[in-house]
Amino acid sequence: MIAWLDDSNRFPPLQHAMVEPNGLLAAGGDLSAARLLAAYHQGIFPWYMPGEPILWWSPNPRMVLLPQALHVPGSLEKTLRNKPYRVSFDLAFDEVMAGCAAPRRGEDLTWISQEIRDGYGQLHQLGYAHSAECWMDGELVGGLYGVAIGNMFYGESMFARRPDASKLAFVHLVRYLQQQGFGMIDCQMHTEHLARFGANEIDRDQFARQLAQLVTAPRAPERWQYDFHNPGS
C-alpha cells in the first residue's frame, strides 16, 4: 500500500517505493512549487494520467546521463554543423510545454495536463524550470523542458515537429550543462533513444547519494541566457 500525502511537503523514504509498478512511492498532494521542489530534492517526480490522483515516483534503477559522457551520433553531428537552425533557452517555456503536452501520433491522451503545466510554470517563474527550444525558419519546431536544482538537472519531456529538432535542442542543452558544471541529468526510465546518447541505468541508492551532493551546490535559480544561431552550409 502506498502512502497518501498530507498538507506537509514530506515524502516517504525512497526505499518504500513499490517494485511493481516500478518506483511508485506516494499519491495525492498537489503540484505547488514548494512540494515539487521538495520532491526533486529527493529525486521524486510526479507522473499520472487524467482522472488519476497525483502519483509520485522513484524508480529503481534510474536512467541518468553524465554531461561529459554525451555521445552524439555521427549523422546528428553533421546536422548540428550543416543545417540552419536556432537553439535558445527559456524564451518559449509555455509553448514548449504545450508542444510536449500534445498527444503523440496514435494516442488520444497526454499525461501533461493543465495542472502539470501550471505547476511547472510556477517553477519556471521562480527560475528552477527551464526550456530548450529549436527554431527553423522562425518557427518553434521542437524542444524540451526540465528542472535544475544546484548542479542537478531533471529532464521531463520533449517534442519535435521536424526531424531531429528535439535532438538539436537536447545536445545544446547537455553541452551547456557540462560547461556550467552540472554533474548529472536525470532521465527517469530507460529508453533506447537516450541510451544512444550515452545515458545509463544506476541503482537508486547510488542515484540518491550522488543527488544529495549535487542539489546542495550553491547555484541561484535564474532564467538562462542562451541563443545560438547556426547559419548552415
VODO-463627 format. One record per residue: x, y, z of N, C-alpha, C, CB in turn; residue in three letters. Coordinates in steps of 0.02 Angstrom, whole numbers, padded with zeros to 5 digits, always signed. Glycine has a CB too. Layout:
<atoms>
XYZXYZXYZXYZALA ...
</atoms>
This chain:
<atoms>
+00042-00060+00000+00000+00000+00000+00044+00062+00000-00048+00000+00061MET +00029+00110-00043+00069+00170-00047+00043+00223+00001+00070+00198-00119ILE +00086+00269+00018+00068+00323+00064+00028+00377+00028+00131+00353+00097ALA -00020+00407+00064-00056+00465+00039-00027+00527+00074-00133+00459+00052TRP -00010+00576+00033+00023+00636+00060-00027+00680+00096+00058+00674+00004LEU -00002+00714+00148-00044+00762+00185-00026+00832+00163-00035+00753+00261ASP -00043+00881+00203-00031+00951+00185+00042+00972+00191-00073+00996+00227ASP +00082+00931+00224+00154+00946+00228+00187+00927+00162+00188+00910+00288SER +00249+00945+00154+00286+00927+00093+00334+00869+00104+00324+00988+00067ASN +00318+00828+00154+00360+00770+00169+00340+00710+00125+00355+00751+00243ARG +00391+00672+00105+00380+00611+00066+00406+00551+00104+00415+00617-00003PHE +00380+00492+00091+00407+00431+00123+00479+00419+00101+00363+00370+00107PRO +00516+00379+00138+00584+00360+00116+00581+00325+00048+00617+00313+00168PRO +00632+00335+00008+00633+00307-00060+00628+00231-00058+00696+00328-00097LEU +00653+00200-00005+00652+00127+00000+00581+00099+00005+00693+00105+00059GLN +00532+00143+00018+00463+00121+00022+00430+00116-00046+00424+00167+00067HIS +00465+00136-00099+00435+00134-00166+00420+00062-00186+00482+00167-00217ALA +00368+00053-00224+00346-00014-00244+00394-00042-00297+00275-00012-00271MET +00396-00108-00300+00434-00143-00352+00393-00145-00416+00454-00214-00329VAL +00328-00155-00409+00283-00157-00466+00217-00123-00448+00270-00230-00489GLU +00198-00069-00482+00237-00036-00535+00301-00005-00508+00194+00017-00570PRO +00352-00009-00548+00420+00009-00526+00424+00082-00504+00469-00004-00582ASN +00436+00091-00438+00451+00157-00413+00393+00197-00386+00482+00196-00465GLY +00333+00171-00388+00276+00209-00361+00285+00217-00286+00208+00173-00378LEU +00287+00279-00264+00305+00294-00194+00247+00322-00154+00362+00343-00193LEU +00207+00367-00184+00155+00401-00146+00103+00428-00194+00185+00459-00103ALA +00047+00449-00165-00008+00477-00205-00037+00538-00168-00063+00424-00218ALA -00070+00581-00206-00104+00637-00175-00060+00699-00173-00126+00620-00106GLY -00080+00746-00130-00044+00809-00125-00063+00856-00181+00031+00797-00127GLY -00017+00899-00199-00030+00948-00252+00034+00960-00291-00058+01015-00222ASP +00030+01005-00339+00089+01022-00379+00111+01094-00366+00074+01013-00454LEU +00108+01114-00303+00134+01179-00284+00209+01180-00295+00116+01197-00211SER +00236+01240-00303+00309+01246-00312+00346+01216-00253+00328+01319-00322ALA +00322+01228-00193+00356+01203-00133+00358+01127-00132+00322+01229-00070ALA +00302+01094-00150+00302+01021-00149+00344+00993-00206+00229+00995-00155ARG +00341+01023-00265+00382+00999-00320+00456+01005-00304+00366+01038-00384LEU +00477+01060-00274+00547+01068-00256+00567+01018-00202+00560+01139-00232LEU +00523+01006-00154+00538+00956-00103+00547+00887-00134+00483+00953-00050ALA +00505+00872-00184+00510+00807-00218+00575+00802-00257+00451+00797-00265ALA +00591+00852-00296+00651+00848-00338+00715+00848-00297+00653+00906-00387TYR +00715+00879-00239+00773+00875-00195+00788+00803-00175+00763+00918-00133HIS +00738+00759-00178+00747+00689-00160+00745+00643-00221+00693+00668-00111GLN +00741+00672-00281+00739+00631-00341+00671+00599-00354+00790+00578-00336GLY +00618+00630-00330+00550+00605-00338+00515+00649-00390+00510+00605-00270ILE +00477+00619-00434+00442+00658-00486+00370+00635-00492+00479+00652-00553PHE +00325+00681-00514+00255+00663-00525+00243+00637-00595+00210+00723-00511PRO +00200+00587-00600+00178+00562-00666+00111+00527-00656+00231+00514-00698TRP +00061+00549-00691-00006+00519-00684-00047+00539-00745-00040+00542-00618TYR -00098+00500-00758-00142+00513-00815-00205+00550-00793-00160+00447-00850MET -00239+00584-00839-00300+00619-00820-00350+00572-00787-00332+00650-00882PRO -00381+00596-00733-00429+00555-00696-00398+00518-00638-00462+00508-00741GLY -00331+00514-00635-00296+00482-00580-00276+00534-00528-00235+00443-00606GLU -00265+00512-00465-00234+00558-00417-00162+00571-00438-00237+00529-00345PRO -00132+00623-00410-00061+00635-00424-00021+00577-00396-00038+00703-00392ILE +00021+00548-00438+00063+00492-00417+00136+00514-00419+00052+00430-00464LEU +00174+00492-00368+00244+00513-00360+00289+00452-00365+00255+00549-00292TRP +00345+00459-00401+00385+00402-00421+00459+00410-00404+00378+00390-00495TRP +00491+00353-00389+00563+00349-00381+00585+00280-00405+00585+00362-00305SER +00593+00271-00470+00606+00204-00497+00676+00178-00482+00596+00204-00572PRO +00682+00113-00484+00746+00079-00474+00753+00023-00526+00752+00051-00401ASN +00804+00026-00570+00859+00075-00573+00836+00142-00602+00917+00048-00614PRO +00883+00189-00604+00868+00257-00629+00912+00270-00690+00880+00310-00573ARG +00882+00296-00742+00919+00313-00803+00948+00383-00795+00873+00309-00866MET +01014+00389-00804+01047+00454-00797+01097+00463-00854+01082+00460-00728VAL +01112+00526-00867+01164+00544-00915+01212+00591-00881+01134+00576-00980LEU +01276+00573-00880+01327+00620-00857+01344+00665-00915+01391+00581-00831LEU +01341+00731-00906+01351+00776-00963+01415+00763-01002+01351+00847-00939PRO +01469+00746-00966+01533+00734-01000+01533+00669-01040+01589+00734-00950GLN +01483+00626-01028+01479+00562-01063+01434+00565-01125+01455+00508-01016ALA +01412+00625-01143+01367+00632-01200+01399+00603-01263+01349+00706-01212LEU +01361+00561-01298+01381+00534-01363+01334+00561-01416+01382+00456-01363HIS +01361+00593-01466+01320+00620-01521+01332+00578-01583+01337+00695-01535VAL +01281+00543-01608+01290+00503-01669+01316+00545-01727+01224+00470-01689PRO +01355+00513-01770+01387+00550-01825+01339+00587-01869+01427+00503-01866GLY +01282+00557-01884+01233+00590-01928+01205+00652-01896+01177+00541-01946SER +01195+00650-01830+01169+00709-01795+01223+00762-01790+01143+00690-01725LEU +01285+00742-01782+01340+00791-01780+01343+00830-01845+01407+00756-01766GLU +01331+00796-01901+01329+00831-01966+01271+00881-01968+01323+00780-02024LYS +01214+00860-01942+01156+00905-01940+01171+00967-01897+01094+00869-01914THR +01205+00956-01841+01223+01011-01797+01267+01062-01833+01259+00985-01734LEU +01310+01037-01877+01356+01082-01912+01324+01114-01974+01419+01045-01933ARG +01284+01076-02010+01266+01096-02078+01195+01123-02086+01273+01039-02123ASN +01150+01107-02041+01080+01127-02050+01068+01196-02020+01032+01075-02019LYS +01032+01240-02055+01015+01304-02024+00962+01296-01970+00990+01354-02078PRO +00977+01320-01910+00930+01315-01854+00952+01364-01800+00927+01242-01826TYR +00909+01372-01751+00923+01413-01693+00903+01374-01631+00885+01482-01697ARG +00944+01376-01579+00927+01347-01514+00931+01401-01461+00974+01287-01497VAL +00878+01407-01422+00876+01455-01367+00852+01421-01304+00829+01515-01385SER +00864+01453-01248+00840+01429-01184+00793+01481-01153+00899+01413-01136PHE +00739+01457-01124+00694+01498-01083+00661+01556-01120+00731+01525-01024ASP +00655+01550-01186+00621+01602-01224+00548+01585-01236+00656+01613-01291LEU +00530+01520-01233+00462+01500-01251+00441+01440-01207+00456+01482-01326ALA +00447+01448-01141+00433+01393-01096+00361+01367-01104+00446+01414-01024PHE +00313+01412-01104+00243+01390-01109+00230+01354-01175+00196+01450-01102ASP +00260+01379-01229+00250+01347-01294+00282+01278-01297+00278+01392-01350GLU +00340+01271-01264+00372+01205-01262+00329+01156-01223+00443+01210-01230VAL +00302+01178-01166+00259+01134-01128+00197+01115-01168+00238+01167-01062MET +00170+01162-01206+00112+01147-01248+00130+01095-01301+00085+01211-01281ALA +00190+01102-01330+00213+01053-01379+00221+00984-01348+00277+01075-01411GLY +00250+00981-01289+00258+00917-01254+00191+00887-01234+00302+00926-01192CYS +00142+00930-01221+00076+00907-01199+00033+00881-01255+00040+00962-01163ALA +00050+00897-01317+00009+00874-01373+00012+00798-01378+00033+00906-01440ALA -00045+00764-01387-00044+00691-01392+00002+00667-01448-00114+00664-01403PRO +00039+00613-01436+00081+00584-01487+00039+00551-01540+00131+00533-01456ARG +00069+00538-01598+00032+00506-01652+00004+00439-01629+00078+00497-01713ARG -00059+00429-01642-00092+00366-01623-00117+00365-01551-00045+00310-01633GLY -00109+00421-01514-00132+00424-01445-00184+00479-01438-00073+00437-01397GLU -00231+00468-01393-00284+00517-01382-00272+00560-01320-00350+00481-01375ASP -00234+00534-01272-00224+00569-01209-00151+00588-01199-00247+00525-01151LEU -00140+00636-01156-00073+00656-01136-00071+00660-01061-00053+00724-01169THR -00013+00643-01032-00006+00648-00959+00008+00719-00937+00050+00602-00935TRP +00027+00763-00983+00043+00832-00964-00022+00873-00965+00096+00864-01013ILE -00055+00873-00909-00119+00908-00901-00108+00982-00889-00160+00877-00844SER -00162+01020-00886-00157+01091-00868-00129+01099-00798-00225+01126-00874GLN -00145+01052-00754-00119+01054-00685-00043+01047-00686-00149+00997-00643GLU -00017+01002-00727+00056+00994-00735+00086+01058-00763+00072+00934-00780ILE +00055+01085-00815+00082+01145-00847+00083+01204-00799+00040+01163-00909ARG +00031+01210-00757+00030+01265-00708+00084+01256-00656-00039+01268-00674ASP +00094+01194-00632+00144+01181-00580+00214+01197-00604+00140+01110-00558GLY +00231+01173-00664+00299+01185-00690+00306+01257-00713+00315+01138-00747TYR +00250+01288-00732+00252+01359-00748+00273+01400-00688+00185+01383-00774GLY +00249+01380-00628+00271+01414-00567+00346+01406-00556+00233+01387-00506GLN +00371+01345-00567+00443+01333-00559+00483+01374-00609+00459+01258-00567LEU +00456+01382-00669+00491+01423-00718+00494+01496-00696+00456+01418-00787HIS +00440+01522-00670+00440+01591-00646+00490+01600-00589+00370+01610-00622GLN +00502+01548-00550+00549+01552-00495+00621+01539-00517+00529+01502-00441LEU +00631+01520-00580+00698+01508-00605+00724+01437-00599+00745+01553-00571GLY +00679+01390-00582+00700+01320-00574+00685+01277-00636+00666+01290-00514TYR +00631+01290-00669+00613+01251-00729+00636+01289-00791+00537+01237-00732ALA +00662+01251-00839+00692+01282-00898+00670+01245-00961+00769+01281-00893HIS +00671+01282-01016+00655+01253-01081+00713+01264-01129+00590+01284-01110SER +00721+01217-01174+00768+01224-01230+00726+01220-01294+00825+01169-01229ALA +00733+01270-01337+00691+01275-01396+00733+01269-01460+00653+01341-01396GLU +00706+01234-01509+00737+01231-01575+00691+01266-01625+00750+01156-01597CYS +00720+01312-01663+00682+01351-01712+00710+01339-01782+00686+01427-01694TRP +00665+01336-01830+00685+01332-01901+00638+01377-01940+00683+01259-01928MET +00667+01419-01982+00628+01467-02022+00582+01509-01977+00585+01429-02074ASP +00607+01526-01917+00570+01569-01872+00514+01534-01834+00542+01625-01908GLY +00508+01468-01841+00454+01430-01810+00482+01383-01757+00414+01390-01863GLU +00447+01379-01700+00466+01331-01648+00449+01260-01673+00429+01347-01581LEU +00501+01219-01681+00490+01153-01711+00508+01096-01664+00530+01146-01775VAL +00533+01111-01604+00550+01059-01557+00579+01088-01494+00599+01009-01588GLY +00585+01046-01443+00614+01070-01381+00602+01021-01324+00587+01137-01363GLY +00623+01042-01265+00615+01002-01205+00614+01048-01145+00671+00949-01199LEU +00592+01020-01088+00594+01058-01026+00615+01013-00969+00525+01090-01012TYR +00638+01045-00915+00659+01007-00856+00670+01054-00798+00722+00967-00871GLY +00697+01027-00745+00706+01063-00682+00779+01061-00662+00661+01034-00626VAL +00806+01118-00641+00875+01122-00618+00877+01143-00545+00916+01172-00662ALA +00913+01104-00504+00924+01121-00434+00998+01108-00419+00878+01080-00386ILE +01033+01160-00398+01105+01152-00386+01139+01132-00450+01118+01100-00331GLY +01178+01077-00448+01212+01051-00507+01178+00989-00535+01285+01036-00491ASN +01113+00985-00525+01073+00928-00548+01019+00953-00595+01041+00890-00488MET +01011+00917-00651+00958+00934-00699+00913+00873-00708+00987+00957-00767PHE +00848+00885-00706+00798+00832-00714+00761+00843-00780+00748+00830-00654TYR +00772+00799-00828+00736+00804-00891+00665+00779-00883+00772+00765-00946GLY +00617+00813-00913+00547+00795-00905+00515+00769-00970+00508+00853-00880GLU +00515+00810-01022+00482+00788-01084+00510+00828-01142+00405+00797-01079SER +00502+00801-01203+00524+00835-01263+00474+00823-01320+00595+00812-01284MET +00479+00864-01371+00436+00856-01430+00473+00879-01492+00369+00896-01421PHE +00450+00856-01549+00480+00877-01613+00427+00879-01666+00538+00829-01634ALA +00428+00932-01705+00383+00939-01762+00420+00931-01828+00348+01006-01761ARG +00487+00930-01824+00528+00916-01882+00583+00866-01861+00560+00981-01912ARG +00609+00828-01909+00660+00778-01891+00719+00810-01855+00685+00742-01954PRO +00741+00779-01801+00800+00797-01762+00792+00862-01722+00858+00804-01808ASP +00734+00894-01723+00727+00959-01690+00739+00953-01615+00658+00989-01703ALA +00707+00904-01582+00717+00897-01510+00788+00874-01494+00666+00848-01481SER +00818+00835-01539+00887+00812-01528+00936+00870-01530+00906+00758-01580LYS +00925+00917-01576+00969+00975-01579+00966+01015-01514+00950+01020-01639LEU +00905+01026-01489+00897+01062-01426+00929+01024-01369+00823+01075-01411ALA +00921+00958-01369+00948+00916-01316+01024+00919-01314+00925+00843-01325PHE +01057+00913-01371+01130+00914-01373+01156+00981-01349+01156+00899-01444VAL +01125+01035-01372+01147+01102-01348+01138+01108-01273+01108+01157-01385HIS +01083+01082-01247+01070+01086-01175+01123+01046-01136+01000+01060-01158LEU +01137+00985-01157+01185+00944-01121+01254+00976-01122+01189+00873-01150VAL +01275+01003-01179+01340+01035-01183+01342+01098-01139+01357+01054-01256ARG +01287+01134-01136+01283+01192-01092+01288+01171-01019+01216+01230-01104TYR +01253+01118-01000+01256+01093-00931+01327+01072-00912+01207+01035-00921LEU +01362+01041-00959+01431+01022-00945+01474+01083-00933+01460+00980-01004GLN +01466+01134-00975+01505+01196-00967+01490+01230-00901+01491+01244-01025GLN +01429+01224-00877+01408+01257-00816+01423+01217-00753+01335+01273-00819GLN +01451+01157-00760+01471+01118-00702+01418+01072-00674+01493+01163-00650GLY +01365+01059-00712+01314+01012-00689+01343+00941-00689+01251+01015-00733PHE +01324+00902-00639+01355+00836-00631+01314+00778-00658+01368+00824-00561GLY +01248+00786-00664+01207+00730-00685+01140+00755-00713+01195+00682-00626MET +01114+00718-00762+01049+00731-00791+01005+00670-00777+01053+00746-00868ILE +00949+00681-00744+00903+00626-00731+00859+00615-00792+00858+00642-00669ASP +00860+00553-00817+00818+00534-00875+00761+00489-00854+00861+00500-00928CYS +00755+00476-00789+00700+00438-00759+00703+00364-00777+00633+00467-00781GLN +00675+00345-00834+00669+00274-00852+00708+00260-00916+00595+00254-00861MET +00727+00197-00924+00767+00177-00982+00729+00185-01048+00790+00105-00975HIS +00762+00217-01096+00738+00217-01166+00799+00207-01211+00701+00284-01183THR +00789+00172-01266+00843+00162-01313+00866+00229-01343+00822+00114-01370GLU +00820+00275-01351+00836+00341-01378+00889+00375-01335+00773+00385-01382HIS +00880+00376-01269+00929+00409-01225+00992+00368-01217+00897+00423-01157LEU +00986+00302-01220+01045+00260-01216+01093+00274-01273+01025+00185-01216ALA +01067+00290-01332+01110+00306-01389+01150+00370-01377+01068+00313-01452ARG +01126+00413-01331+01162+00474-01315+01210+00465-01257+01113+00530-01299PHE +01215+00405-01230+01263+00391-01177+01233+00383-01108+01311+00445-01174GLY +01166+00384-01102+01134+00375-01037+01138+00302-01015+01060+00398-01040ALA +01143+00292-00949+01148+00226-00920+01103+00221-00858+01221+00209-00901ASN +01088+00160-00839+01049+00148-00778+01096+00139-00719+01004+00086-00786GLU +01077+00168-00662+01114+00158-00600+01065+00139-00545+01155+00221-00581ILE +01090+00109-00492+01049+00090-00436+01019+00151-00401+01090+00048-00385ASP +00958+00145-00376+00925+00202-00344+00965+00229-00284+00855+00183-00321ARG +00996+00185-00245+01035+00209-00188+01094+00250-00211+01059+00150-00145ASP +01128+00228-00264+01183+00267-00292+01158+00334-00319+01219+00227-00348GLN +01102+00332-00353+01072+00394-00379+01058+00443-00322+01007+00378-00417PHE +01029+00417-00268+01012+00461-00211+01074+00491-00179+00972+00422-00159ALA +01128+00451-00173+01190+00477-00143+01219+00533-00186+01242+00421-00134ARG +01223+00522-00251+01251+00574-00295+01206+00636-00296+01260+00546-00366GLN +01141+00623-00297+01093+00678-00298+01101+00723-00236+01022+00651-00301LEU +01109+00692-00178+01113+00730-00115+01171+00780-00117+01121+00682-00056ALA +01225+00762-00151+01281+00809-00157+01268+00863-00209+01345+00770-00175GLN +01238+00843-00265+01230+00890-00321+01179+00944-00306+01210+00852-00383LEU +01124+00927-00272+01071+00977-00262+01091+01031-00211+01007+00943-00239VAL +01143+01018-00173+01165+01067-00123+01217+01116-00151+01193+01032-00062THR +01236+01108-00214+01284+01154-00244+01255+01225-00244+01303+01132-00316ALA +01296+01275-00229+01271+01344-00224+01258+01375-00293+01320+01388-00185PRO +01198+01365-00319+01180+01393-00384+01112+01427-00377+01177+01337-00440ARG +01110+01491-00389+01047+01528-00382+01001+01513-00441+01061+01604-00378ALA +00936+01503-00428+00889+01493-00483+00882+01557-00524+00820+01471-00457PRO +00880+01551-00590+00876+01609-00634+00856+01588-00704+00944+01647-00635GLU +00834+01636-00743+00822+01623-00814+00889+01612-00848+00782+01681-00848ARG +00892+01564-00894+00954+01550-00929+00958+01591-00993+00960+01475-00946TRP +01017+01620-01005+01029+01662-01063+01070+01621-01114+01067+01728-01044GLN +01037+01599-01166+01071+01559-01218+01032+01567-01283+01076+01483-01198TYR +01067+01586-01336+01034+01596-01401+01086+01584-01455+01003+01668-01406ASP +01083+01525-01486+01132+01503-01535+01100+01500-01604+01163+01435-01516PHE +01131+01533-01653+01107+01532-01722+01158+01495-01765+01096+01604-01749HIS +01136+01443-01799+01179+01407-01845+01157+01423-01916+01177+01330-01832ASN +01199+01457-01955+01178+01478-02022+01172+01421-02072+01225+01529-02049PRO +01203+01364-02056+01203+01308-02103+01255+01317-02157+01134+01301-02134GLY +01259+01266-02199+01310+01270-02253+01280+01244-02318+01372+01229-02234SER 
</atoms>
